[in-house]
Amino acid sequence: MQPQLSPEKLSRSEQARINGAKSHGPVTAEGKERSSLNAVKHGVFSAHVLLRGESQEDYWNLLHSYRDLYKPTDIIENGLIQDLADARWRIDRMKRQETLEWNRATYEATYGNDAADYPADARHAMGHRQSCTRKGNPLETCRRAEARYRRDFDRALKALQQHRKQKSQNEPEPQPVQPQPEPASAPQDPEIYENEPSGITPLASEHDPLPNDGTHDEEVMTLAELIRRSIRS
């Protein structure tokens, strides 16, 4: 049986190992989420879209603006549009991160010396030069990450366009609308004698007007003369 060492005789690393074996990790949901971000240094290649301190409302506004623009019609389009919003969010993050790295590098290169009075361009150049000598140049890391996220954005946009093109090709073409025949109108009464064959004089109707060529007047005068002669005789 090995003798038990007193806490005073244990090294710091051994004591930390013993204490760590007794811990079962965070219990609450908030603690688990916080511990999952312990290894995050700059958030460049993080699997989480939102990092601690970023506005969830701003992210949702960005996502809804892309949904309003492209109006997804199925689950594939909805996922691709979310990929667009995620990539755009990370691109903007890298822009802000690059600005912070520039400011920090410039401050570190010019703090406590006469370079603080140099023009801004000269101080920025000194900060960039100092950043390039540092292991894992943070400025270069930001540029690589931004380029990667731009490729992600372009791939998602191209996939969305191809999906919509293929979807439109698979949809049946709309059939042309056939014009409906107009309903037949009721036959109108033909004009009297309109269809009579030529060369045949129709019988006169009692409603027909008398001819105007003087023949009727002569017939009336002849009849009156015959009546007068019969009276005389």
Backbone as JSON, one array per atom type, in Angstrom:
{
  "sequence": "MQPQLSPEKLSRSEQARINGAKSHGPVTAEGKERSSLNAVKHGVFSAHVLLRGESQEDYWNLLHSYRDLYKPTDIIENGLIQDLADARWRIDRMKRQETLEWNRATYEATYGNDAADYPADARHAMGHRQSCTRKGNPLETCRRAEARYRRDFDRALKALQQHRKQKSQNEPEPQPVQPQPEPASAPQDPEIYENEPSGITPLASEHDPLPNDGTHDEEVMTLAELIRRSIRS",
  "N": [[0.86, -1.2, 0.0], [0.58, 2.11, -1.0], [1.97, 5.0, 0.48], [0.0, 7.74, 1.61], [0.27, 10.94, 0.31], [0.69, 14.1, 1.77], [-1.2, 17.17, 1.2], [0.68, 19.25, 1.19], [2.99, 18.15, 0.18], [2.44, 17.54, -2.44], [2.82, 18.29, -5.89], [1.91, 21.18, -7.89], [0.71, 20.49, -10.36], [-0.02, 17.82, -9.92], [-1.84, 18.09, -7.86], [-3.81, 19.55, -9.21], [-4.61, 17.63, -11.07], [-5.77, 15.71, -9.42], [-7.88, 17.17, -8.28], [-9.29, 17.74, -10.61], [-10.2, 15.23, -11.34], [-12.21, 14.83, -9.55], [-14.2, 16.5, -10.39], [-17.24, 16.81, -12.2], [-17.89, 18.36, -14.32], [-19.77, 21.13, -15.8], [-23.15, 21.66, -14.75], [-25.57, 23.04, -15.2], [-27.45, 24.36, -18.03], [-26.54, 26.81, -18.97], [-23.93, 26.84, -17.96], [-22.82, 24.65, -19.33], [-22.92, 25.59, -21.95], [-21.17, 27.76, -21.75], [-18.77, 26.49, -21.09], [-18.34, 25.1, -23.42], [-17.29, 26.95, -25.07], [-14.76, 27.43, -24.21], [-12.38, 26.83, -25.51], [-12.34, 28.55, -27.61], [-10.59, 30.97, -29.33], [-10.32, 33.16, -31.2], [-12.55, 32.92, -32.76], [-12.52, 32.45, -35.48], [-12.62, 30.01, -36.94], [-14.82, 28.86, -35.79], [-17.47, 26.62, -34.98], [-19.84, 27.61, -34.12], [-22.35, 29.91, -34.96], [-23.07, 32.33, -33.72], [-21.09, 34.1, -31.49], [-20.09, 34.6, -28.08], [-21.41, 37.54, -26.77], [-22.17, 38.61, -29.21], [-24.87, 40.01, -31.11], [-27.93, 38.5, -31.05], [-30.31, 39.41, -32.1], [-29.5, 41.07, -34.21], [-28.45, 39.13, -35.89], [-30.75, 37.62, -36.53], [-32.22, 39.56, -37.88], [-30.6, 39.89, -40.13], [-30.82, 37.31, -41.26], [-33.6, 37.16, -41.81], [-33.8, 39.2, -43.66], [-32.51, 38.1, -45.89], [-34.25, 35.96, -46.34], [-36.59, 37.34, -47.01], [-35.72, 38.43, -49.37], [-35.1, 36.27, -51.14], [-37.2, 34.49, -50.78], [-37.86, 31.57, -49.86], [-39.1, 28.4, -51.05], [-39.08, 25.74, -50.39], [-37.61, 23.18, -48.26], [-34.95, 22.84, -48.94], [-34.16, 25.23, -50.21], [-34.57, 26.9, -48.04], [-32.55, 26.06, -46.25], [-30.23, 26.68, -47.75], [-30.43, 29.43, -47.95], [-30.12, 30.11, -45.29], [-27.46, 29.34, -45.03], [-26.3, 31.33, -46.59], [-26.81, 33.6, -45.0], [-25.35, 32.91, -42.7], [-22.7, 32.82, -43.68], [-22.39, 35.48, -44.52], [-22.62, 36.78, -42.06], [-20.3, 35.9, -40.75], [-18.35, 36.92, -42.45], [-18.65, 39.68, -42.01], [-17.92, 39.7, -39.34], [-15.19, 39.06, -39.48], [-14.25, 41.31, -40.77], [-14.61, 43.25, -38.79], [-12.92, 42.12, -36.85], [-10.43, 42.26, -38.11], [-10.06, 45.01, -38.18], [-9.81, 45.54, -35.42], [-7.46, 44.09, -34.88], [-5.6, 45.5, -36.39], [-5.66, 47.98, -35.06], [-4.73, 47.19, -32.52], [-2.16, 46.15, -33.13], [-0.96, 48.44, -34.13], [-1.02, 50.1, -31.87], [0.6, 48.65, -30.07], [3.03, 48.75, -31.41], [3.71, 51.4, -31.37], [3.47, 52.38, -28.81], [4.76, 54.1, -26.05], [7.02, 55.2, -27.27], [8.69, 57.44, -29.59], [7.23, 57.13, -31.88], [4.57, 57.53, -31.57], [3.83, 60.03, -32.36], [3.94, 59.92, -35.07], [2.64, 60.04, -38.48], [-0.61, 58.62, -39.27], [-0.56, 56.61, -41.27], [2.09, 55.76, -41.2], [2.26, 54.73, -38.6], [0.44, 52.64, -38.79], [1.74, 51.05, -40.64], [3.95, 50.27, -39.16], [2.67, 48.8, -37.2], [1.64, 46.71, -38.74], [3.97, 45.51, -39.65], [5.06, 44.6, -37.27], [3.06, 42.8, -36.57], [3.32, 40.87, -38.55], [5.64, 39.6, -37.82], [4.89, 38.14, -35.7], [3.99, 34.97, -34.35], [1.64, 33.06, -36.06], [0.22, 35.14, -37.56], [-2.19, 37.45, -36.81], [-3.58, 39.24, -38.49], [-3.26, 38.14, -41.04], [-4.56, 35.76, -40.59], [-7.19, 36.64, -40.28], [-7.69, 37.57, -42.87], [-7.5, 35.22, -44.4], [-9.59, 33.78, -43.3], [-11.79, 35.41, -43.97], [-11.72, 35.22, -46.78], [-12.28, 32.51, -47.02], [-14.92, 32.41, -46.01], [-16.2, 33.96, -47.89], [-16.03, 32.29, -50.11], [-17.68, 30.26, -49.18], [-20.11, 31.65, -49.15], [-20.45, 32.22, -51.9], [-20.66, 29.6, -52.93], [-23.04, 28.7, -51.69], [-24.89, 30.49, -52.79], [-24.67, 29.88, -55.53], [-25.52, 27.2, -55.49], [-28.17, 27.58, -54.69], [-29.22, 28.97, -56.9], [-28.88, 27.04, -58.94], [-30.5, 24.99, -57.97], [-33.04, 26.18, -58.12], [-33.21, 26.58, -60.86], [-33.19, 23.93, -61.87], [-35.48, 23.05, -60.63], [-37.45, 24.58, -61.86], [-37.28, 23.56, -64.44], [-38.25, 20.99, -64.12], [-40.89, 21.35, -63.54], [-44.22, 21.02, -64.84], [-45.19, 22.43, -67.98], [-47.42, 25.16, -68.24], [-50.68, 24.64, -69.55], [-52.02, 26.03, -72.55], [-54.77, 28.27, -72.51], [-57.8, 27.37, -73.86], [-59.89, 29.09, -76.12], [-63.27, 29.76, -75.37], [-66.18, 28.75, -77.15], [-68.48, 31.1, -78.54], [-71.82, 31.54, -77.43], [-74.59, 30.49, -79.47], [-76.61, 32.85, -81.09], [-80.11, 33.72, -80.95], [-82.18, 33.04, -83.79], [-83.06, 35.66, -85.95], [-86.09, 37.23, -87.16], [-86.51, 36.9, -90.58], [-86.41, 39.4, -93.13], [-89.3, 40.31, -94.97], [-89.8, 38.57, -97.93], [-87.12, 38.5, -98.35], [-85.56, 36.35, -99.08], [-86.61, 35.49, -101.42], [-86.64, 34.0, -104.67], [-85.09, 35.5, -107.52], [-86.84, 37.22, -110.2], [-89.42, 36.4, -109.74], [-92.44, 37.68, -108.9], [-93.67, 38.58, -105.83], [-96.79, 37.81, -104.15], [-99.11, 40.37, -103.5], [-99.64, 41.92, -100.41], [-102.29, 42.77, -98.16], [-101.49, 44.8, -96.68], [-99.66, 46.07, -98.15], [-98.48, 49.0, -99.72], [-100.27, 50.95, -102.2], [-99.47, 50.97, -105.68], [-97.6, 53.62, -107.19], [-97.55, 54.45, -109.77], [-99.62, 55.55, -111.4], [-101.37, 53.75, -112.61], [-103.43, 52.75, -111.05], [-105.13, 54.94, -110.77], [-106.14, 55.2, -113.36], [-107.59, 52.81, -113.63], [-109.65, 53.26, -111.76], [-111.02, 55.46, -112.93], [-111.98, 54.25, -115.29], [-113.81, 52.38, -114.33], [-115.72, 54.07, -113.18], [-116.74, 55.32, -115.43], [-117.98, 53.18, -116.75], [-120.06, 52.67, -114.96], [-121.59, 55.04, -115.17], [-122.44, 54.82, -117.83], [-124.04, 52.56, -117.74], [-126.19, 53.48, -116.24], [-127.36, 55.41, -117.84], [-128.33, 53.95, -119.91]],
  "CA": [[0.0, 0.0, 0.0], [1.39, 3.3, -1.13], [1.66, 6.01, 1.51], [-0.72, 8.92, 1.15], [1.04, 12.17, 0.4], [-0.08, 15.25, 2.26], [-1.32, 18.22, 0.19], [1.85, 20.12, 1.13], [4.06, 17.49, -0.57], [2.02, 17.34, -3.83], [3.11, 19.41, -6.8], [0.7, 21.88, -8.34], [0.08, 19.73, -11.43], [-0.64, 16.63, -9.34], [-3.03, 18.53, -7.12], [-4.83, 19.91, -10.2], [-5.13, 16.4, -11.64], [-6.66, 15.1, -8.42], [-9.11, 17.97, -8.19], [-10.04, 17.59, -11.86], [-10.86, 13.92, -11.36], [-13.4, 14.92, -8.72], [-15.2, 17.35, -11.03], [-18.08, 16.19, -13.23], [-18.23, 19.35, -15.34], [-20.92, 22.0, -15.52], [-24.44, 20.98, -14.63], [-26.63, 23.84, -15.82], [-27.34, 24.56, -19.49], [-25.69, 27.99, -19.18], [-22.55, 26.45, -17.7], [-22.36, 23.8, -20.42], [-22.67, 26.44, -23.13], [-19.98, 28.57, -21.5], [-17.58, 25.64, -21.15], [-18.11, 24.68, -24.8], [-16.56, 28.02, -25.75], [-13.5, 27.67, -23.51], [-11.25, 26.71, -26.44], [-12.46, 29.54, -28.68], [-9.63, 32.05, -29.14], [-10.7, 34.34, -31.98], [-13.82, 32.67, -33.42], [-12.38, 32.43, -36.93], [-13.08, 28.73, -37.47], [-15.77, 28.32, -34.83], [-18.68, 26.0, -35.55], [-20.98, 28.39, -33.67], [-22.58, 31.11, -35.77], [-23.0, 33.47, -32.81], [-20.15, 34.02, -30.39], [-20.52, 35.3, -26.88], [-21.37, 38.99, -26.9], [-22.75, 39.05, -30.47], [-26.3, 40.26, -30.99], [-28.8, 37.54, -31.72], [-31.31, 40.17, -32.85], [-28.89, 41.48, -35.48], [-28.34, 37.95, -36.76], [-32.07, 37.29, -37.04], [-32.57, 40.58, -38.88], [-29.88, 39.55, -41.36], [-31.41, 36.09, -41.83], [-34.92, 37.48, -42.35], [-33.63, 40.02, -44.87], [-32.23, 37.17, -46.99], [-35.47, 35.21, -46.63], [-37.5, 38.23, -47.72], [-35.19, 38.68, -50.7], [-35.15, 35.08, -52.0], [-38.5, 33.85, -50.58], [-37.71, 30.12, -50.05], [-40.34, 27.66, -51.29], [-38.95, 24.38, -49.87], [-36.63, 23.07, -47.18], [-33.6, 22.99, -49.5], [-33.92, 26.66, -50.37], [-34.49, 27.5, -46.7], [-31.22, 25.79, -45.71], [-29.21, 27.41, -48.51], [-30.54, 30.85, -47.58], [-29.48, 30.24, -43.97], [-26.01, 29.3, -45.27], [-25.92, 32.66, -47.06], [-26.8, 34.51, -43.86], [-24.23, 32.54, -41.82], [-21.45, 33.24, -44.3], [-22.33, 36.95, -44.48], [-22.38, 37.17, -40.67], [-18.9, 35.64, -40.44], [-17.55, 37.89, -43.22], [-18.69, 40.95, -41.27], [-17.13, 39.52, -38.11], [-13.76, 39.13, -39.82], [-13.93, 42.72, -41.04], [-14.45, 43.92, -37.49], [-11.74, 41.56, -36.2], [-9.23, 42.8, -38.75], [-9.89, 46.38, -37.71], [-9.29, 45.47, -34.06], [-6.07, 43.64, -34.92], [-4.8, 46.63, -36.88], [-5.53, 48.96, -33.98], [-3.88, 46.65, -31.46], [-0.79, 46.08, -33.61], [-0.45, 49.81, -34.21], [-0.8, 50.59, -30.51], [1.76, 47.97, -29.48], [4.26, 49.15, -32.08], [4.02, 52.82, -31.16], [3.27, 52.79, -27.42], [5.95, 54.35, -25.25], [8.17, 55.71, -28.04], [8.42, 58.66, -30.36], [6.38, 56.84, -33.04], [3.18, 57.92, -31.3], [3.57, 61.28, -33.07], [4.05, 59.7, -36.52], [1.35, 60.01, -39.18], [-1.37, 57.38, -39.08], [-0.11, 55.57, -42.2], [3.36, 55.21, -40.72], [2.0, 53.91, -37.42], [-0.22, 51.41, -39.25], [2.77, 50.21, -41.26], [4.74, 49.68, -38.08], [1.86, 47.77, -36.58], [1.56, 45.56, -39.65], [5.28, 44.86, -39.66], [5.2, 43.86, -36.01], [2.11, 41.69, -36.58], [3.83, 39.83, -39.44], [6.69, 38.86, -37.13], [4.31, 37.36, -34.63], [3.57, 33.63, -34.75], [0.21, 33.04, -36.35], [-0.13, 36.53, -37.83], [-3.66, 37.56, -36.71], [-4.12, 39.92, -39.66], [-3.33, 37.17, -42.13], [-5.61, 34.81, -40.22], [-8.47, 37.27, -40.59], [-7.85, 37.63, -44.33], [-7.77, 33.86, -44.87], [-10.94, 33.41, -42.88], [-12.76, 36.16, -44.77], [-11.73, 34.61, -48.11], [-12.99, 31.23, -46.9], [-16.35, 32.65, -45.86], [-16.71, 34.44, -49.18], [-16.23, 31.11, -50.95], [-18.89, 29.61, -48.68], [-21.25, 32.45, -49.61], [-20.62, 32.02, -53.34], [-21.15, 28.23, -53.15], [-24.44, 28.62, -51.3], [-25.68, 31.24, -53.77], [-24.69, 29.1, -56.77], [-26.37, 26.03, -55.27], [-29.55, 28.04, -54.68], [-29.61, 29.27, -58.28], [-28.98, 25.78, -59.68], [-31.68, 24.26, -57.48], [-34.24, 26.82, -58.66], [-33.24, 26.33, -62.3], [-33.6, 22.55, -62.06], [-36.87, 22.93, -60.17], [-38.32, 25.16, -62.89], [-37.29, 22.67, -65.59], [-39.05, 19.8, -63.81], [-42.3, 21.69, -63.41], [-44.93, 20.94, -66.13], [-45.51, 23.71, -68.59], [-48.86, 25.44, -68.17], [-51.41, 24.43, -70.79], [-52.67, 27.27, -73.01], [-56.21, 28.33, -72.29], [-58.56, 27.31, -75.1], [-61.01, 30.05, -76.13], [-64.6, 29.16, -75.31], [-67.03, 29.23, -78.26], [-69.54, 32.02, -78.16], [-73.15, 30.91, -77.56], [-75.32, 30.86, -80.69], [-77.69, 33.81, -80.86], [-81.42, 33.31, -81.47], [-82.38, 33.53, -85.18], [-83.94, 36.81, -86.11], [-87.08, 37.08, -88.24], [-86.0, 37.46, -91.85], [-87.22, 40.41, -93.78], [-90.29, 39.74, -95.9], [-89.36, 38.39, -99.31], [-85.68, 38.71, -98.47], [-84.94, 35.2, -99.71], [-87.39, 35.08, -102.59], [-85.81, 33.93, -105.88], [-85.23, 36.64, -108.46], [-87.69, 36.98, -111.37], [-90.77, 36.02, -109.31], [-93.06, 38.78, -108.18], [-94.47, 38.04, -104.73], [-98.18, 38.25, -104.05], [-99.26, 41.59, -102.72], [-100.33, 41.8, -99.15], [-103.26, 43.84, -97.95], [-100.82, 45.92, -96.02], [-98.72, 46.68, -99.08], [-98.97, 50.27, -100.28], [-100.68, 50.94, -103.61], [-98.41, 51.48, -106.56], [-97.61, 55.07, -107.4], [-97.23, 54.73, -111.17], [-100.79, 56.08, -112.11], [-102.23, 52.67, -113.14], [-104.6, 52.64, -110.2], [-106.05, 56.04, -111.09], [-106.82, 54.89, -114.63], [-108.59, 51.76, -113.38], [-110.77, 53.86, -111.05], [-111.77, 56.25, -113.9], [-112.67, 53.34, -116.23], [-114.93, 51.8, -113.6], [-116.75, 55.11, -113.03], [-117.35, 55.53, -116.76], [-118.89, 52.05, -117.01], [-121.26, 52.83, -114.13], [-122.41, 56.09, -115.76], [-123.09, 54.33, -119.08], [-125.12, 51.62, -117.42], [-127.31, 54.25, -115.74], [-127.99, 56.09, -118.96], [-129.08, 53.01, -120.72]],
  "C": [[0.88, 1.24, 0.0], [1.02, 4.33, -0.07], [0.96, 7.2, 0.89], [0.12, 10.16, 1.38], [0.14, 13.29, 0.89], [-0.15, 16.31, 1.18], [-0.09, 19.09, 0.09], [2.94, 19.5, 0.28], [3.7, 17.26, -2.03], [2.41, 18.56, -4.67], [1.8, 20.03, -7.28], [-0.02, 21.08, -9.43], [-0.61, 18.48, -10.9], [-1.91, 16.99, -8.59], [-4.15, 18.91, -8.08], [-5.45, 18.67, -10.84], [-6.09, 15.71, -10.7], [-7.97, 15.86, -8.32], [-9.95, 17.84, -9.45], [-10.77, 16.28, -11.94], [-12.13, 13.95, -10.54], [-14.53, 15.71, -9.39], [-15.95, 16.57, -12.12], [-18.51, 17.2, -14.29], [-19.43, 20.18, -14.97], [-22.22, 21.21, -15.55], [-25.54, 21.73, -15.35], [-26.38, 24.01, -17.3], [-26.43, 25.75, -19.79], [-24.23, 27.65, -18.97], [-21.99, 25.57, -18.8], [-22.06, 24.61, -21.68], [-21.4, 27.26, -22.95], [-18.72, 27.72, -21.6], [-17.3, 25.17, -22.57], [-17.33, 25.72, -25.59], [-15.2, 28.3, -25.11], [-12.31, 27.67, -24.48], [-11.3, 27.73, -27.56], [-11.52, 30.7, -28.39], [-10.06, 33.31, -29.88], [-11.98, 34.13, -32.75], [-13.73, 32.57, -34.93], [-12.97, 31.16, -37.52], [-14.07, 28.06, -36.5], [-16.97, 27.72, -35.55], [-19.94, 26.75, -35.13], [-21.12, 29.63, -34.55], [-22.44, 32.35, -34.9], [-22.0, 33.18, -31.7], [-20.69, 34.82, -29.21], [-20.35, 36.81, -27.07], [-21.94, 39.5, -28.21], [-24.28, 39.11, -30.34], [-27.1, 39.22, -31.77], [-29.87, 38.25, -32.55], [-30.75, 40.62, -34.2], [-28.76, 40.3, -36.44], [-29.7, 37.59, -37.36], [-32.54, 38.3, -38.07], [-31.87, 40.31, -40.21], [-30.5, 38.33, -42.03], [-32.76, 36.39, -42.47], [-34.82, 38.37, -43.59], [-33.31, 39.15, -46.08], [-33.47, 36.34, -47.33], [-36.48, 36.06, -47.37], [-37.04, 38.46, -49.16], [-35.41, 37.48, -51.63], [-36.43, 34.27, -51.84], [-38.42, 32.33, -50.81], [-39.07, 29.44, -50.18], [-40.25, 26.21, -50.83], [-37.82, 24.35, -48.85], [-35.21, 23.23, -47.69], [-33.26, 24.46, -49.65], [-33.79, 27.34, -49.01], [-33.11, 27.28, -46.08], [-30.13, 26.55, -46.42], [-29.25, 28.91, -48.17], [-29.96, 31.08, -46.19], [-27.97, 30.17, -44.1], [-25.51, 30.66, -45.77], [-25.81, 33.64, -45.88], [-25.63, 34.2, -42.92], [-22.9, 33.03, -42.39], [-21.3, 34.76, -44.26], [-22.03, 37.44, -43.07], [-20.9, 37.0, -40.31], [-17.97, 36.57, -41.23], [-17.49, 39.23, -42.47], [-17.88, 40.86, -39.98], [-15.64, 39.65, -38.4], [-13.35, 40.55, -40.17], [-13.72, 43.48, -39.74], [-13.19, 43.42, -36.78], [-10.46, 42.11, -36.79], [-8.96, 44.23, -38.31], [-9.32, 46.41, -36.29], [-7.82, 45.05, -34.03], [-5.14, 44.75, -35.43], [-4.57, 47.64, -35.76], [-4.6, 48.45, -32.87], [-2.42, 46.6, -31.89], [-0.17, 47.47, -33.7], [-0.15, 50.36, -32.82], [0.44, 49.95, -29.89], [3.07, 48.42, -30.11], [4.67, 50.58, -31.76], [3.89, 53.26, -29.71], [4.62, 52.97, -26.72], [7.17, 54.78, -26.04], [7.75, 56.92, -28.85], [7.49, 58.41, -31.54], [4.93, 57.22, -32.8], [2.81, 59.2, -32.02], [3.67, 61.12, -34.58], [2.67, 59.81, -37.17], [0.68, 58.64, -39.05], [-0.88, 56.27, -40.0], [1.18, 54.93, -41.71], [3.15, 54.32, -39.5], [1.32, 52.59, -37.8], [0.8, 50.47, -39.9], [3.65, 49.54, -40.2], [3.96, 48.57, -37.38], [1.75, 46.52, -37.45], [2.88, 44.79, -39.66], [5.49, 44.05, -38.38], [4.26, 42.66, -35.99], [2.62, 40.56, -37.45], [4.92, 39.01, -38.77], [6.15, 37.97, -36.03], [3.88, 35.99, -35.16], [2.06, 33.59, -34.92], [-0.32, 34.44, -36.55], [-1.65, 36.7, -37.79], [-4.28, 38.27, -37.9], [-4.27, 38.96, -40.83], [-4.39, 36.11, -41.84], [-6.99, 35.36, -40.55], [-8.72, 37.29, -42.1], [-8.18, 36.25, -44.88], [-9.2, 33.44, -44.51], [-12.0, 34.14, -43.7], [-12.86, 35.58, -46.18], [-12.48, 33.28, -48.09], [-14.48, 31.44, -46.81], [-16.96, 33.21, -47.14], [-16.91, 33.27, -50.15], [-17.47, 30.34, -50.49], [-20.14, 30.34, -49.16], [-21.51, 32.19, -51.09], [-21.14, 30.62, -53.65], [-22.63, 28.1, -52.8], [-25.33, 29.34, -52.31], [-25.78, 30.47, -55.09], [-25.58, 27.87, -56.64], [-27.85, 26.42, -55.27], [-30.04, 28.32, -56.1], [-29.78, 28.0, -59.11], [-30.22, 24.99, -59.26], [-32.95, 24.87, -58.07], [-34.35, 26.6, -60.17], [-33.72, 24.91, -62.59], [-35.07, 22.35, -61.65], [-37.83, 23.48, -61.22], [-38.38, 24.28, -64.13], [-38.15, 21.44, -65.35], [-40.53, 20.1, -63.68], [-42.99, 21.59, -64.77], [-45.27, 22.32, -66.65], [-47.01, 23.95, -68.51], [-49.52, 25.29, -69.53], [-52.07, 25.75, -71.22], [-54.18, 27.19, -72.83], [-56.92, 28.36, -73.63], [-59.7, 28.32, -75.05], [-62.34, 29.33, -76.17], [-65.44, 29.67, -76.47], [-68.16, 30.11, -77.75], [-70.9, 31.32, -78.33], [-73.87, 31.43, -78.8], [-76.47, 31.78, -80.34], [-78.98, 33.31, -81.48], [-81.61, 33.86, -82.87], [-83.38, 34.66, -85.22], [-84.92, 36.57, -87.25], [-86.54, 37.68, -89.52], [-86.95, 38.5, -92.39], [-88.17, 39.73, -94.79], [-89.71, 39.75, -97.31], [-87.85, 38.56, -99.47], [-85.03, 37.59, -99.24], [-85.72, 34.7, -100.93], [-86.48, 35.01, -103.81], [-86.11, 35.08, -106.81], [-86.09, 36.23, -109.64], [-89.1, 36.61, -111.01], [-91.31, 37.16, -108.49], [-93.9, 38.23, -107.07], [-95.88, 38.59, -104.75], [-98.24, 39.46, -103.13], [-100.03, 41.31, -101.45], [-101.29, 42.96, -99.01], [-102.63, 45.04, -97.27], [-99.83, 46.61, -96.94], [-99.28, 47.99, -99.57], [-99.32, 50.12, -101.75], [-99.56, 51.48, -104.47], [-98.61, 52.94, -106.87], [-97.41, 55.44, -108.87], [-98.41, 55.22, -111.99], [-101.72, 55.02, -112.65], [-103.51, 52.57, -112.35], [-105.61, 53.73, -110.51], [-106.81, 55.76, -112.38], [-107.88, 53.83, -114.43], [-109.81, 52.33, -112.68], [-111.64, 54.67, -112.01], [-112.55, 55.36, -114.87], [-113.89, 52.74, -115.56], [-116.05, 52.81, -113.43], [-117.46, 55.36, -114.34], [-118.32, 54.41, -117.07], [-120.17, 52.19, -116.19], [-122.17, 53.88, -114.72], [-123.12, 55.59, -117.0], [-124.22, 53.35, -118.76], [-126.34, 52.35, -116.9], [-128.07, 54.89, -116.88], [-128.84, 55.13, -119.79], [-130.23, 52.39, -119.94]]
}
